[in-house]
Amino acid sequence: MRTMQKFAYSAATAALLLGGCAGMSHRDQNTAVGAGVGALGGAILTGGSAAGTIGGAAVGGIIGHEVRGH
């Protein structure tokens, strides 16, 4: 596995784990999870490119932030 793909998977895992932090607001949790999922998706779709991973994280974070929760 290439280094960027390993980084993307690690970043996505960390963001997903942070999404469960009790001290975070629901919106912050959604933002963190969205960024993690977006980074993973961007890395997969672009073959692990840094730009795809960062772009995916940004888009996922924005979408996660805008999702209405409980």
C-alpha positions, -999 to 999 in steps of 0.1 A, spaced: 0 0 0 14 34 -9 23 59 18 -5 84 9 -31 56 11 -18 46 45 -20 82 56 -55 86 42 -68 55 60 -51 66 92 -66 101 90 -100 87 82 -98 62 112 -87 90 135 -115 113 124 -141 85 129 -128 78 164 -128 114 173 -164 116 161 -174 96 192 -158 120 217 -183 128 244 -170 164 248 -179 173 212 -211 188 201 -233 168 178 -224 192 149 -186 188 157 -190 150 157 -208 152 123 -180 174 109 -153 151 121 -170 120 107 -177 137 74 -141 147 71 -129 112 78 -153 96 54 -146 123 28 -108 117 31 -112 80 27 -135 85 -3 -112 110 -19 -82 88 -14 -100 58 -30 -114 77 -59 -80 94 -68 -57 64 -61 -44 80 -29 -34 114 -42 -29 141 -16 -52 165 -34 -80 140 -36 -76 131 0 -76 167 12 -104 177 -12 -125 148 0 -119 157 36 -129 193 30 -161 184 11 -170 157 37 -164 180 66 -186 207 51 -214 182 44 -210 167 79 -212 202 94 -244 209 75 -262 177 84 -290 182 108 -288 159 138 -311 152 168 
